[in-house]
Amino acid sequence: MDSSKPLDGIFVVALEQAVAAPFCSSRLADAGARVVKVERPSGDFARGYDRAVFGESSYFVWINRGKESVALDLTREADKARLHALVAEADVFIQNLAPGAAARLGFGSEVLRARFPRLITCDISGYGESGPLHQLKAYDLLVQAESGLVAVSGAPGPWGRIGVSICDITAGMNALIGVQQALLQRERTGRGSGVKVSLFDSASELMAVPYLQARYGAGAPDRVGLKHPSIAPYGSFVCSDGREIVLSIQNEREWENFCRAVLGDAALATDARFAGNSARTANREVLEEIIQQVFGRLSYAEAVDRLTEAQTAYGAINSVHDLIAHPQLRTRPMDVHGRTVEVPAQPYVTEWDDPQFPPVPAIDAHGRLPEPEGPPAKVAA
């Protein structure tokens, strides 16, 4: 295994909290960057979201591995000077404070890049830096609601939150993409650049298909639970032993094989009601009734055998505990207070992966960084 990593030698200063920015900086740390996490003296408030992992927050363990922690009170001039000294050495500065807060503290991106032309800045906000709602505070659930994600998710009935912090995670991923592209651009131009990411933009981009369908097509998709609003058959069916199985048909070859090997009726493939995805979607109710009648006579194991023979894509409806025991789950060990914790591995495999994740830092564990020798450099005219 190659011990070198693609971001070895890159120094990241992250004035961060919660999920989006820490997600981005954690992936930079995984790739070899040195990441200094700047926290308030009381710590990133995500440290207190729960105590699930031997006293540590599950959120914090997930996205703060391998960082250094420096606690600063940025209402104090001495601590501002310490942060300026860190930024002066940094390749990347990431922040996701409340709208305008970083600039009011003297750490606005444009000012920093004018002072340090090779610096890459990344600002993560709720609603961007312009527009009538740009000053609105934003958390994941609020943006799920505001962007329309909840309007196309889940089953009919009461609104439901998507079960993970999808807007935060997506914003963090987009920030990571932007920072990596800016690093490549700096190799070509010698200059840093600014990356700006918002949770709302990230959620809106996830909504591209429902948006296009509603604006230019027949209308927005309904909430259809485990069905797919545009593809049929695509959803869950109950077997004779009460277990549910989810299946998906993506093209006509798969549909023909499914009719023959799973439903035992090859003629259904050319039935006018079901010939083509548009027809199947229009006649979804009668189609699903036919499929359910067949699955209602099959045990789960028998259904899996038929689906495997037909090469139909299928999956089980698993609980979180089923995921923990899942044979395909990849985890990586991490030390938390002297005990080994298995954490889901990165969703990509590289030649520079470490055999285990480094631990998360205690608040201000690396706070004895050198004091700046003088005042911060002046902003270029």
N, C-alpha and C positions, 0 to 999 in steps of 0.2 A: 504494500500500500504506500502510495506517495505521501510523504509527510508534509510536503509544501501545500499551501492553500492559495486560492486565487486572490484573496484580499490580504495576504500577509503584508505587513507594513502600512496598511491603511488605518488611520486613526479617526474614530468617530466619536463625537460628543453628542449625547442625546439628552436634551432637556425634555423629559418625557414622563408620561403617566398613563394609567389605564391600559389599553390594549393596542390601538392602531400603531403608534410610534414604537412601543416596545416590540411588537411583532416584527416590524421592519428591521430594527437594530439587532434583534436576536439572530435573524437570518444572516445579517452582515457579520456578526460575531462567529456564527457557524462556519462561514467561509474564510475565517482567519483574521478579520479586522479586530483591532483593539477597540472596544467600546467602553467609554466612560458614561455611566448613567448618572445624570445629575438629578438628585431628589431633593425635595424639601426636607427640613430636619426631622419631620415626623414620618418621612418616607412616602413613596408612591402609594396613593390610597388603594391601589389594587392589592397591596400586601394584606389588606384587611377584608377582602371580599369573602373569604372563608378561611378555615383552618384545616382543610381536608387532608393535607399531605404532611402528616406528622407535625402539625402545628403551622405549616406554611400554607399560603394561599395556592390553590390549584392554578389560578390564573397566573400568579407570579412565577411559580415553578415552570410553567409551560413556556413563557416567553422572556425570561430574564437570565437564562443560563449563560455562563461564560462572560458576564459583564463585570466591570468594576463599578462600585457605588461611591459617589461623592455627594454628601449632603451639604447644601448651600441654602442660606437664607438670603434671597436676592433683594430683600429690602435693605440689606446692609451693603454699604459701598465696598467693604473689604471682600465680601463674598462675590459681589459683581466683578471685582478686579480678578479674583481667582478664576471665575468663569471666562472672562476675557482672555486670560493667560492660556487656558485650555483651548479655547477656540483658535487662538493664534497658532497653535501647533496642529490643528485638526485638518483633515482632508474633507470631512463631512460633518455638518451640523444639522441635527434633526430636532424639531420641536413640535409639540402638539398641545400647547397651553391654550387657555381660553382666547377667543378672538381678540387680537390686538395686544395681548398681555406681553408677549416677547418683545415687541417693538417698544412698548412703554418702559420696559426694563432696560432698553438700550441694546437689544439683541435682535433687531429687525433684520431680515435677510438681506435686503438691498444694502443697508449700512455695513453689514459684516462683509459682504462680497466686495464692496468698494474698498474696505480696509485690507481684505485678504483676497486678492483676485483669483487665486487657485482654489478657494473654498467652494465646496458644493453645499448648498443649503436645501433643506427639505422641510416645508411647512405643511402640517396636516391639520385640517380644520373640519368643522362640521358642514358648513355650507359654502366654502370658498371665501374669497376676499372681496367680493363685490355682490351687488344684487340686494334686494330689499330684506332678505333674511340672513345676510352674512354674519350679523352679530348674534344670531340666535344660538344659545347653547345646544349642543347636540350629543346625545348618547345613542347607543346602537338601536335600542327598541324604538326610540323616537324617530330615527331615520328610517327604520323598517316601515313604520307607519306613514311617514311623510312622503316617502318615495313610491308608495303603492305596493311594496313587496308583500305586505300582509293581505292585500286585496286579491292576490293571485295565489296565495299559499294556503295549504290546509284544506279542510273539508267545509262544506256549507255549515252555517251556524255561527256561533260566537267567534269573533276574531281571535287569532292565535299568533303568538310570537314564533318565528323560526327559532329552533331550539338551540342554536349557537349564535355567537356574536358576529353574524355574517357581514354586516356593514363595516365593523371595525377590522375584521380579518381581511376583507377585500381591499379596504383602504390601505392597510399595512402592506399587502402584496403589491398594490399599485405603487406605493412609495418605494418599495424595494426595487421594482422594475425601473422607476425613474432614477433612483440613485445610481444603480448599476449602469444605466445608459449614460448618465452624466459623467461617471468615472471614465467610460470609454471615450466620450466626447472630449474630456480633458486631455486624454492621451493624444488626441489629434490636434487640439487647438492650444493646449497649455493653459486654458482658463477654466475656472469653475463656472457653474450655472445654478439657476434656481429651479427647484422642483416643487410644485404645489399640488396637493392632493386633498380632496374633501370626501367625507363619508357620503354626502348626498350624491356627488358625481359618481362615486363608485357604485352606489346602489342603483342609480339611474341607468348606468351602463349595463348592470345585471338585468335590468328591466327592458332591454332593447327589443326583444321579441314581443312581449305583450304590448309595448308602446307602438311598435310598427303595425301590429295586428289591429290595435284600437284606432290608430290614426289613419291608416290606409286600407284596412281590410274590413271584415264584417263586424268587428268589435273586440273588446278585451275578453280574454278567456275567463270563464267562471272558475270559482274554487271547486275543484273536483276531487279533493282528497288524494288517494293513491292512483287515480287515473291520470292520463295525460290529456290535456285539452285539445291537442292537435293530432294525436296518433292513437290508433286502435288496431288490435287489442293491446292495451298497455295498462296494467293495473294488477290488483290482487284478487285471488279466488280462494275459496275455502274448500279444503279437501275433506274427505269423509271422516277423518280422525280429528277434525276441528282445526288443524294447522293451516295457516294461510301461506300462500306462495305468490310472489310477484313475478310477472312475465312481461316481455316486451317483444313486439314484432316491428321490425324496422323497414322491411322491403317485401316485395312480392315472392321472392324465392323462399324467404323465411315463412311467409304466410302459407304457401303451398305445402311446405314440409310440416308445418304445424297442423294443418287440416288433416293431412294423411296420417302422420305418426302419433299425434296427440289426441285429436278429436275423432280419428277413425272414420273420417268422411271426406275423401279427396274432392268430392263434387262441390263442397262448400267454397273451395278456392275460386271457382268460376261462377258462383252464385252472383247474380247482378247486384244484390244488396251489399256484397262484400268484396267485389272486384275492384281493388284499388283502395288506398288509404282513405281518400275522401269519402267514398261510399261507406266504408266501415265506420268512419267517425260519425257520419250522418245517421247510421243505423246502429249506433253503439249499444243501445239498450237491448235489442233483440240479439245482437251478437254476444254480448256478455251473458245473457240468459242461456244461450246455447253452450257456451264454454263452461259456465258454472254447473250446468246439468252433468257434463262429463266429469269435471273435477269433483263434484259431489259424490261420485261413485268410486273415486280413486283415493287410496291413502296417500299421504305426503310422499312416501318412498316410491310408490307406483307412479305418481305424477312426475317426480324427478327422473325416473327411468325413461318415461316417454319424452319428456322435454330434452333429455340428454340425447336420445336417439334422433330427435328432430333437429338437434342443434339450435334449440330455441333458448334465448337468453332468459335466465330466471334468477331469482334471489329469495332468500328467506327474510322474514320480518323479524329482526333480532332486537333484543334488549341491549342495554349497555353492558350487562353482565355477559351476554352472549358475545359481544365484541371483545371483552377481556379474554375470553376463552377461544376466540376465533383462530383457526389454524393459519389464516393468511395475515394476521396482525403482526407487524414488525414493531418491536419496541427497542429502546436503548436504555441501559441503566444510568442512574444519576444518584449522587449522594445527597441526601437531605438529612441534616443533623445526625450523621453517622449511620444512617440506614439507607439501604438500597431501594430506590423507587424505579419502577419500569415506566418509562414515558413513551408515548407513541413516537416512532421515528419520523424524521423528515420524509415528505412524500416523494423524494427523489434520492437516488443512490449515486454517490460520486466516489472517485478514487481517493478523495481526501477526507472521507468520513472518519471521525474518531470512533473508537470502540465504545466509548460512553460519553454522555453529555457532561460538561463541567457543571459545578454547582452554581446556585444563585448566590449573589452577594448579600451579606447583612447590610443594614443601613449604615452608610458612611464607612464601610469596611476598608475603603481605599482613600479615605479623606486626608491622609497625610501626604498629599501631593505637594511638590515644591511650591512655595509662595512666589508670586510674580516679583521680579526684581524691580520693576518700575511701573508707571502707569501704562494702560493699554495704548497701542499705537493710534495716532490720529487718523481720522477718516480722510481719505484722499479727496482733494477738491474736485 
